[in-house]
Amino acid sequence: MNITFFHFGALFFGLVAAYNLHSARKYGVNSLPAIIALMMFISFSLFLLMPLQYGLVAFLITIMFALINYNKGYKSTKQR
């Protein structure tokens, strides 16, 4: 099997989710980036494991979730 963009994307977002979760627990900051990175990891994994439509739907749900919760993350960083 060839290593594709989706393999690198899944690996990258998996590592980013783990790091964000660790820093959120250690420093007590907002865990919203960890949730979004985990959702991106899941969507890239679905691109690899299932037909394209499942990954695309998961990717669109992740983008909508990130855009809806953007103000919540912006306000928490602005307060610090």
DRENPA-3360 file (N, C-alpha, C; in nm, 2 decimals, always signed):
BEGIN
1 = MNITFFHF = +0.08/-0.12/+0.00/+0.00/+0.00/+0.00/+0.09/+0.12/+0.00 ~ +0.06/+0.22/-0.08/+0.14/+0.34/-0.09/+0.10/+0.43/+0.03 ~ +0.20/+0.50/+0.07/+0.18/+0.60/+0.18/+0.13/+0.73/+0.11 ~ +0.02/+0.77/+0.15/-0.05/+0.89/+0.09/-0.06/+1.01/+0.18 ~ -0.11/+1.11/+0.13/-0.14/+1.23/+0.21/-0.23/+1.20/+0.33 ~ -0.32/+1.11/+0.31/-0.41/+1.07/+0.42/-0.34/+1.00/+0.54 ~ -0.24/+0.92/+0.50/-0.16/+0.86/+0.61/-0.09/+0.96/+0.69 ~ -0.02/+1.06/+0.62/+0.05/+1.16/+0.69/-0.05/+1.25/+0.77;
9 = GALFFGLV = -0.16/+1.28/+0.71/-0.26/+1.36/+0.78/-0.31/+1.29/+0.91 ~ -0.34/+1.17/+0.90/-0.39/+1.09/+1.02/-0.28/+1.09/+1.12 ~ -0.16/+1.06/+1.08/-0.05/+1.06/+1.18/-0.03/+1.20/+1.25 ~ -0.03/+1.30/+1.16/-0.01/+1.44/+1.21/-0.11/+1.48/+1.31 ~ -0.24/+1.46/+1.27/-0.35/+1.50/+1.36/-0.36/+1.41/+1.48 ~ -0.32/+1.29/+1.48/-0.32/+1.20/+1.59/-0.22/+1.25/+1.69 ~ -0.10/+1.29/+1.65/+0.00/+1.34/+1.73/-0.03/+1.48/+1.79 ~ -0.09/+1.57/+1.71/-0.14/+1.70/+1.76/-0.25/+1.68/+1.86;
17 = AAYNLHSA = -0.34/+1.59/+1.84/-0.44/+1.57/+1.94/-0.38/+1.52/+2.07 ~ -0.29/+1.43/+2.07/-0.22/+1.38/+2.19/-0.15/+1.49/+2.26 ~ -0.08/+1.58/+2.19/+0.00/+1.69/+2.25/-0.10/+1.79/+2.31 ~ -0.21/+1.83/+2.23/-0.30/+1.92/+2.29/-0.37/+1.87/+2.41 ~ -0.41/+1.75/+2.41/-0.47/+1.69/+2.53/-0.38/+1.69/+2.65 ~ -0.25/+1.66/+2.63/-0.15/+1.66/+2.73/-0.13/+1.81/+2.79 ~ -0.12/+1.90/+2.70/-0.10/+2.04/+2.74/-0.23/+2.10/+2.81 ~ -0.34/+2.06/+2.76/-0.47/+2.10/+2.82/-0.48/+2.05/+2.97;
25 = RKYGVNSL = -0.44/+1.93/+2.99/-0.45/+1.87/+3.13/-0.33/+1.93/+3.21 ~ -0.22/+1.95/+3.16/-0.10/+1.99/+3.24/-0.11/+2.14/+3.28 ~ -0.15/+2.22/+3.18/-0.15/+2.37/+3.21/-0.29/+2.42/+3.23 ~ -0.39/+2.34/+3.22/-0.53/+2.38/+3.25/-0.59/+2.48/+3.15 ~ -0.55/+2.46/+3.02/-0.60/+2.55/+2.92/-0.72/+2.48/+2.85 ~ -0.77/+2.55/+2.75/-0.89/+2.50/+2.68/-0.86/+2.37/+2.60 ~ -0.94/+2.27/+2.61/-0.92/+2.15/+2.54/-0.99/+2.14/+2.40 ~ -1.04/+2.25/+2.36/-1.11/+2.26/+2.23/-1.02/+2.22/+2.11;
33 = PAIIALMM = -0.89/+2.27/+2.11/-0.80/+2.22/+2.00/-0.78/+2.07/+2.00 ~ -0.77/+2.01/+2.11/-0.76/+1.86/+2.12/-0.88/+1.79/+2.06 ~ -1.00/+1.85/+2.08/-1.12/+1.78/+2.03/-1.12/+1.80/+1.88 ~ -1.08/+1.91/+1.83/-1.08/+1.94/+1.68/-0.98/+1.85/+1.62 ~ -0.86/+1.84/+1.68/-0.75/+1.75/+1.62/-0.80/+1.61/+1.62 ~ -0.86/+1.56/+1.73/-0.91/+1.43/+1.73/-1.02/+1.40/+1.62 ~ -1.10/+1.50/+1.60/-1.20/+1.49/+1.49/-1.14/+1.48/+1.36 ~ -1.03/+1.56/+1.34/-0.96/+1.56/+1.21/-0.89/+1.42/+1.19;
41 = FISFSLFL = -0.83/+1.37/+1.30/-0.77/+1.23/+1.30/-0.88/+1.13/+1.25 ~ -1.00/+1.14/+1.31/-1.10/+1.04/+1.28/-1.14/+1.06/+1.13 ~ -1.15/+1.18/+1.08/-1.19/+1.20/+0.94/-1.09/+1.15/+0.85 ~ -0.96/+1.18/+0.87/-0.85/+1.12/+0.79/-0.85/+0.97/+0.79 ~ -0.87/+0.91/+0.91/-0.88/+0.77/+0.92/-0.99/+0.71/+0.84 ~ -1.11/+0.78/+0.84/-1.22/+0.73/+0.76/-1.19/+0.74/+0.61 ~ -1.11/+0.84/+0.57/-1.07/+0.85/+0.43/-0.99/+0.73/+0.39 ~ -0.91/+0.68/+0.48/-0.83/+0.56/+0.45/-0.91/+0.43/+0.46;
49 = LMPLQYGL = -0.99/+0.42/+0.55/-1.06/+0.29/+0.58/-1.19/+0.26/+0.51 ~ -1.26/+0.37/+0.48/-1.39/+0.35/+0.42/-1.40/+0.43/+0.29 ~ -1.51/+0.42/+0.22/-1.53/+0.50/+0.10/-1.52/+0.65/+0.12 ~ -1.49/+0.72/+0.02/-1.47/+0.86/+0.03/-1.58/+0.94/+0.10 ~ -1.70/+0.90/+0.08/-1.81/+0.98/+0.13/-1.81/+0.99/+0.28 ~ -1.77/+0.88/+0.35/-1.77/+0.88/+0.50/-1.67/+0.98/+0.55 ~ -1.55/+0.98/+0.49/-1.45/+1.07/+0.53/-1.48/+1.21/+0.50 ~ -1.55/+1.24/+0.39/-1.59/+1.37/+0.35/-1.70/+1.43/+0.45;
57 = VAFLITIM = -1.79/+1.34/+0.48/-1.89/+1.39/+0.58/-1.83/+1.42/+0.71 ~ -1.74/+1.33/+0.76/-1.67/+1.36/+0.89/-1.59/+1.49/+0.88 ~ -1.52/+1.51/+0.77/-1.44/+1.63/+0.75/-1.53/+1.76/+0.75 ~ -1.64/+1.75/+0.69/-1.74/+1.87/+0.69/-1.79/+1.89/+0.83 ~ -1.82/+1.79/+0.90/-1.87/+1.80/+1.04/-1.76/+1.86/+1.12 ~ -1.64/+1.82/+1.10/-1.53/+1.88/+1.18/-1.51/+2.03/+1.15 ~ -1.52/+2.07/+1.02/-1.50/+2.21/+0.98/-1.62/+2.29/+1.04 ~ -1.74/+2.24/+1.04/-1.85/+2.31/+1.10/-1.84/+2.33/+1.25;
65 = FALINYNK = -1.79/+2.22/+1.31/-1.77/+2.23/+1.46/-1.66/+2.33/+1.49 ~ -1.56/+2.33/+1.41/-1.45/+2.43/+1.44/-1.49/+2.57/+1.42 ~ -1.57/+2.59/+1.31/-1.62/+2.73/+1.29/-1.72/+2.78/+1.39 ~ -1.80/+2.69/+1.44/-1.90/+2.73/+1.54/-1.84/+2.76/+1.67 ~ -1.73/+2.69/+1.71/-1.67/+2.70/+1.83/-1.55/+2.79/+1.83 ~ -1.52/+2.86/+1.72/-1.41/+2.95/+1.70/-1.41/+3.06/+1.81 ~ -1.52/+3.13/+1.83/-1.53/+3.24/+1.92/-1.50/+3.19/+2.07 ~ -1.54/+3.07/+2.10/-1.52/+3.02/+2.23/-1.37/+3.01/+2.26;
73 = GYKSTKQR = -1.29/+2.96/+2.16/-1.15/+2.95/+2.18/-1.08/+3.08/+2.17 ~ -1.13/+3.17/+2.09/-1.07/+3.30/+2.08/-1.09/+3.38/+2.21 ~ -1.21/+3.37/+2.27/-1.23/+3.44/+2.40/-1.15/+3.39/+2.51 ~ -1.12/+3.26/+2.51/-1.04/+3.21/+2.62/-0.90/+3.25/+2.61 ~ -0.84/+3.26/+2.49/-0.71/+3.30/+2.48/-0.69/+3.45/+2.49 ~ -0.80/+3.52/+2.46/-0.80/+3.67/+2.48/-0.80/+3.71/+2.63 ~ -0.86/+3.63/+2.71/-0.87/+3.66/+2.85/-0.74/+3.64/+2.92 ~ -0.65/+3.55/+2.87/-0.52/+3.53/+2.94/-0.43/+3.64/+2.91;
% end
